[in-house]
């Protein structure tokens, strides 16, 4: 809360300076009490409040947030600020909110080597197959990109890669002189998948060590910054279960946090709990739970029905003190658009379902933004050798 806030105005009377300082103090006090809906902390926490400019007719509040600042973010925070300042006598001045974004690297497991050019890695897991985890992963990545972040997707489902089809990408990645691979691109995303390296109908008949080696090669053998731009968020679409891929992820990949996807069905929730406990044991924070196929929406009348059960993810979230990040309905359009290579967020960005994905993505980014900063890149590597 120890922000230094000043009014910017030159050639003014001392009386105006005193009045503006008093106004700034009153505004700052109100802003400290506003809760950011995306990270659940004070709006001004973490030196987010830069300065307040007081003019004859306007008050401009400058904020910097550690998550993507989209039109949706700007509108939501502006509404909260305006509501909070109704208790302040602004003397007829209009309030303007200027929000900048500064997405930094956040801490991961101790002792795990960072990935060159990637600031934060978010794992999307389910524990059970068939709950729509890959569809959710694709739409969350697209929502973060649409909000203004630089986003990449790593399809870690070696046995059943689906991101090439869902994100509408075909072909093979280009190999550079240093043997690094260039990620494929579409919909403002950088994408890497084993599906680019084999034919779509070719089965991957590999044992565990080959699978984990493939994951590491795709992760560290991809030039994520060939275009000169670091990746703010790398979304890893995990396979179902808690096996080799998940173990490699926890031991060798610097994961900033994870998200659990489930349906309301009891059987799906059993495996979702296992996924949560796996991340908990390896000290990877879980940002929350997403309930997919929450309700079925009739295409004829719009009626919603909880055909897989109701409030399952909510109960799990309460049981483990997690946040229910959002609920996605079971809609034919979600499946059709994903199959066509243009998921909901890019095909129907103004739809209610796209808005749900966008809100969930911002909540995840918001929760990540209040984690500790990663200082590992600031320290040199220390090597001890026998002389």
C-alpha positions in Angstrom: 0.0 0.0 0.0 3.0 2.3 0.2 2.5 3.9 -3.2 3.8 7.4 -3.8 1.1 9.3 -5.7 1.5 12.8 -7.0 -0.6 15.3 -8.9 1.0 16.6 -12.1 0.2 20.3 -12.8 2.6 23.2 -13.4 2.3 26.9 -12.8 -0.5 26.7 -10.3 -1.3 28.5 -7.1 -0.3 27.0 -3.8 -4.0 26.8 -2.9 -4.6 24.5 -5.8 -1.7 22.4 -4.8 -3.1 21.9 -1.3 -6.6 21.1 -2.6 -5.2 18.7 -5.2 -3.1 16.9 -2.6 -6.2 16.6 -0.4 -8.2 15.2 -3.3 -5.4 12.7 -4.1 -5.4 11.5 -0.5 -9.2 11.0 -0.6 -9.1 9.1 -3.9 -6.1 7.0 -2.8 -7.9 5.9 0.3 -11.0 4.8 -1.6 -8.9 2.9 -4.2 -7.1 1.0 -1.5 -10.5 -0.5 -0.5 -11.3 -1.7 -4.1 -10.9 -5.4 -4.6 -9.5 -6.5 -8.0 -12.0 -9.1 -9.4 -9.3 -10.9 -11.3 -6.7 -11.5 -8.5 -8.9 -11.0 -5.4 -6.4 -8.6 -3.9 -6.5 -4.8 -3.4 -6.6 -2.9 -6.7 -3.5 -0.9 -5.6 -1.5 -3.9 -4.3 2.0 -4.5 -5.5 2.6 -0.9 -6.4 -0.2 -1.0 -9.0 -1.1 2.6 -8.4 1.4 4.7 -10.3 0.1 8.3 -10.0 -3.0 10.5 -10.0 -3.2 13.5 -12.2 -5.5 16.3 -11.2 -6.6 18.9 -13.7 -9.3 21.5 -13.8 -11.9 19.2 -15.3 -10.4 15.7 -15.1 -8.8 13.2 -12.7 -6.6 10.6 -14.4 -5.7 7.5 -12.4 -2.7 5.5 -13.7 -2.5 1.8 -12.9 -0.2 -1.0 -14.0 -1.5 -4.5 -13.8 0.4 -7.8 -14.1 -2.2 -9.4 -16.4 -3.5 -8.7 -19.8 -5.5 -5.5 -20.0 -8.3 -5.9 -22.5 -11.4 -3.8 -23.2 -13.3 -6.2 -20.8 -10.7 -5.6 -18.1 -10.7 -1.8 -18.6 -14.5 -1.7 -18.4 -14.7 -3.8 -15.3 -12.1 -1.9 -13.4 -13.4 1.5 -14.5 -16.9 0.6 -13.2 -15.4 -0.4 -9.8 -13.3 2.7 -9.5 -16.2 5.0 -10.4 -18.4 3.3 -7.9 -15.7 3.7 -5.2 -15.2 7.4 -5.9 -18.9 8.3 -5.5 -17.9 9.0 -1.8 -15.3 11.6 -2.9 -16.2 15.2 -3.8 -14.5 15.5 -7.2 -15.8 19.0 -7.7 -17.3 18.2 -11.0 -14.2 16.5 -12.5 -14.5 13.5 -14.8 -12.6 10.4 -13.8 -10.4 8.6 -16.4 -8.6 5.3 -15.8 -5.4 4.6 -17.7 -4.3 1.0 -17.2 -1.0 -0.4 -18.5 0.0 -4.1 -18.4 3.3 -5.5 -17.3 3.4 -9.3 -17.4 6.5 -10.6 -15.7 8.0 -14.0 -14.9 6.7 -15.6 -11.7 8.2 -18.3 -9.5 8.0 -22.0 -10.2 9.3 -25.2 -8.5 12.7 -24.7 -6.9 15.7 -26.1 -8.8 14.0 -26.4 -12.2 15.7 -24.8 -15.2 13.8 -22.0 -16.9 12.6 -22.3 -20.5 14.3 -19.8 -22.8 11.9 -17.1 -23.9 9.0 -18.2 -21.8 7.9 -16.1 -18.8 5.2 -18.3 -17.3 3.9 -21.9 -17.9 0.3 -22.8 -17.0 -0.6 -26.5 -17.1 -4.2 -27.5 -17.9 -5.0 -30.9 -16.5 -8.1 -33.1 -16.0 -7.1 -36.5 -14.6 -9.7 -38.1 -16.8 -10.1 -38.1 -20.6 -13.2 -36.9 -22.4 -14.0 -33.9 -20.2 -13.0 -31.3 -22.9 -9.7 -30.3 -21.5 -8.1 -29.7 -24.9 -11.0 -27.5 -26.1 -10.7 -25.5 -22.9 -6.9 -25.2 -23.3 -7.3 -23.9 -26.8 -10.0 -21.3 -25.9 -8.1 -20.1 -22.8 -5.0 -19.6 -24.9 -7.0 -17.7 -27.5 -8.7 -15.6 -24.8 -5.3 -14.5 -23.3 -4.0 -13.7 -26.8 -7.1 -11.6 -27.6 -6.7 -9.8 -24.3 -3.2 -8.6 -25.4 -0.8 -11.2 -24.2 1.8 -13.2 -26.2 0.7 -16.8 -25.9 2.0 -20.2 -26.9 0.5 -23.7 -26.7 2.4 -26.9 -26.1 0.3 -30.0 -26.8 1.8 -32.5 -24.3 -0.7 -35.3 -25.2 1.8 -37.4 -27.0 -0.6 -40.3 -27.6 -3.5 -38.3 -28.7 -2.5 -34.8 -29.9 -5.5 -32.6 -30.8 -4.3 -29.0 -30.8 -3.2 -29.1 -34.5 -6.8 -29.8 -35.5 -8.4 -27.6 -33.0 -6.2 -24.6 -33.8 -6.4 -25.1 -37.5 -2.7 -25.8 -38.2 -1.2 -28.4 -40.6 2.3 -29.0 -42.0 5.6 -29.5 -40.3 7.7 -27.0 -38.3 10.8 -25.6 -39.8 14.2 -26.8 -38.4 16.8 -24.1 -37.9 20.5 -24.4 -38.3 21.0 -24.9 -34.6 18.5 -27.8 -34.8 15.8 -25.9 -32.9 12.3 -26.0 -34.3 10.2 -23.0 -35.2 6.7 -23.2 -33.6 3.8 -23.2 -35.9 1.5 -20.2 -35.8 -2.2 -19.4 -36.1 -4.8 -17.2 -34.4 -1.9 -15.1 -32.8 -0.6 -18.2 -31.1 2.7 -20.1 -31.3 2.0 -23.8 -31.3 4.0 -27.0 -30.9 2.7 -30.6 -30.9 3.9 -34.1 -31.7 1.0 -34.0 -34.2 3.1 -31.8 -36.5 5.9 -34.4 -36.6 3.8 -37.5 -37.5 0.8 -38.3 -39.7 -2.5 -37.6 -38.1 -3.6 -41.2 -38.1 -0.2 -42.6 -36.9 -0.3 -44.2 -33.5 2.5 -43.3 -31.0 3.5 -46.7 -29.7 6.1 -45.5 -27.3 7.1 -46.4 -23.8 7.4 -43.9 -21.0 11.0 -42.7 -21.4 10.4 -41.9 -25.1 7.3 -40.0 -24.2 9.1 -37.8 -21.6 12.0 -37.3 -23.9 9.6 -36.1 -26.6 8.0 -33.6 -24.2 11.4 -32.1 -23.2 12.5 -31.9 -26.8 9.3 -30.0 -27.8 9.6 -27.7 -24.8 13.3 -26.9 -24.9 14.0 -27.6 -28.5 11.5 -25.1 -29.8 12.7 -21.5 -30.5 9.8 -19.7 -28.8 11.4 -16.3 -29.4 12.4 -16.5 -33.1 10.2 -13.5 -33.8 12.0 -11.5 -31.1 9.0 -11.6 -28.7 9.0 -13.5 -25.4 6.0 -15.7 -24.5 4.0 -14.3 -21.6 2.0 -17.5 -21.1 2.8 -21.0 -22.4 -0.3 -23.2 -22.0 0.5 -26.9 -21.7 -2.4 -29.1 -22.7 -1.7 -32.2 -20.6 -2.8 -35.8 -21.3 -5.3 -37.4 -18.9 -3.9 -39.2 -15.9 -1.0 -38.8 -13.5 1.7 -40.7 -15.2 5.0 -40.1 -17.0 4.2 -36.8 -18.6 2.8 -35.3 -15.4 5.9 -36.5 -13.4 8.3 -35.0 -16.0 6.3 -31.8 -15.8 6.6 -31.5 -12.1 10.3 -32.5 -12.0 11.8 -30.7 -15.0 9.4 -28.0 -16.2 9.1 -24.7 -14.4 5.3 -24.6 -14.0 3.9 -21.4 -12.6 0.5 -22.9 -11.8 -2.1 -25.4 -12.9 -5.8 -25.4 -13.7 -8.1 -28.5 -13.3 -10.8 -29.1 -15.8 -13.7 -31.5 -14.9 -17.4 -32.1 -15.7 -20.0 -32.2 -12.9 -20.1 -36.0 -13.1 -18.9 -37.9 -10.0 -16.6 -40.2 -12.0 -14.8 -37.2 -13.6 -14.5 -35.5 -10.2 -12.8 -38.5 -8.7 -10.0 -38.2 -11.2 -10.0 -34.4 -11.0 -9.2 -34.7 -7.3 -6.3 -37.0 -8.1 -4.9 -34.4 -10.5 -5.2 -31.7 -7.8 -3.4 -33.9 -5.2 -0.7 -34.7 -7.7 0.1 -31.0 -8.2 -0.2 -30.4 -4.4 2.4 -33.0 -3.7 5.0 -31.5 -6.1 4.3 -28.0 -4.9 2.7 -26.6 -8.0 -0.1 -24.2 -7.1 -3.5 -24.9 -8.5 -5.3 -21.7 -9.6 -8.7 -23.2 -9.6 -11.3 -25.5 -11.2 -13.2 -25.1 -14.4 -16.4 -27.0 -14.8 -16.9 -28.0 -18.5 -20.1 -29.3 -19.9 -21.8 -27.7 -16.9 -25.2 -27.6 -18.4 -26.7 -28.6 -21.8 -28.1 -25.7 -23.8 -31.0 -26.7 -26.1 -30.4 -25.3 -29.6 -34.1 -25.0 -30.2 -35.4 -23.3 -27.1 -32.3 -22.3 -25.1 -33.3 -24.3 -22.1 -30.4 -25.3 -19.8 -30.3 -28.7 -18.2 -27.6 -30.2 -15.9 -27.5 -33.6 -17.6 -24.2 -34.6 -16.0 -25.1 -33.4 -12.5 -25.0 -30.0 -10.8 -22.4 -28.1 -8.8 -19.8 -30.9 -8.8 -16.8 -28.5 -9.4 -18.2 -26.1 -6.8 -18.2 -28.8 -4.2 -14.6 -29.9 -5.2 -13.5 -26.2 -5.0 -14.9 -25.8 -1.5 -13.4 -29.2 -0.4 -9.9 -28.1 -1.3 -10.2 -24.4 -0.8 -9.9 -23.6 -4.5 -11.7 -21.1 -6.7 -14.3 -22.2 -9.1 -13.0 -20.2 -12.1 -16.0 -20.7 -14.3 -18.6 -23.0 -15.8 -18.7 -23.7 -19.6 -22.0 -25.1 -21.0 -22.3 -28.2 -23.2 -23.0 -26.6 -26.6 -22.9 -28.2 -30.1 -21.2 -25.0 -31.4 -18.2 -25.4 -29.1 -17.5 -28.9 -30.6 -18.2 -27.8 -34.2 -16.0 -24.8 -34.0 -13.1 -26.7 -32.4 -13.3 -29.4 -35.0 -13.2 -26.7 -37.7 -10.0 -25.2 -36.4 -11.6 -22.0 -35.3 -12.6 -22.3 -31.6 -15.3 -20.3 -30.0 -13.2 -17.4 -28.8 -12.0 -16.5 -32.4 -15.1 -17.7 -34.3 -17.7 -16.0 -32.1 -15.8 -13.5 -29.9 -19.0 -11.6 -28.9 -20.9 -14.7 -27.8 -21.8 -15.5 -24.2 -19.6 -18.6 -24.2 -16.6 -16.7 -25.5 -17.2 -14.2 -22.7 -17.0 -17.0 -20.2 -13.7 -18.2 -21.6 -12.4 -14.7 -21.5 -13.4 -14.2 -17.9 -11.8 -17.5 -16.8 -8.6 -16.7 -18.7 -8.3 -13.3 -17.0 -9.0 -14.8 -13.6 -6.1 -17.3 -14.1 -3.8 -14.5 -15.3 -4.9 -12.4 -12.4 -4.1 -15.1 -9.8 -0.8 -15.7 -11.4 0.1 -12.0 -11.3 0.1 -11.9 -7.5 2.6 -14.8 -7.2 6.2 -14.1 -6.2 8.4 -12.7 -9.0 11.0 -15.1 -10.5 14.5 -13.8 -9.8 16.3 -16.9 -11.0 17.5 -15.3 -14.3 19.1 -12.5 -12.2 21.6 -14.8 -10.6 24.7 -16.4 -12.3 25.2 -20.1 -12.6 27.8 -21.2 -10.0 29.9 -24.2 -10.9 32.3 -25.8 -8.4 35.2 -27.7 -10.0 38.2 -29.6 -8.5 41.4 -27.8 -9.3 
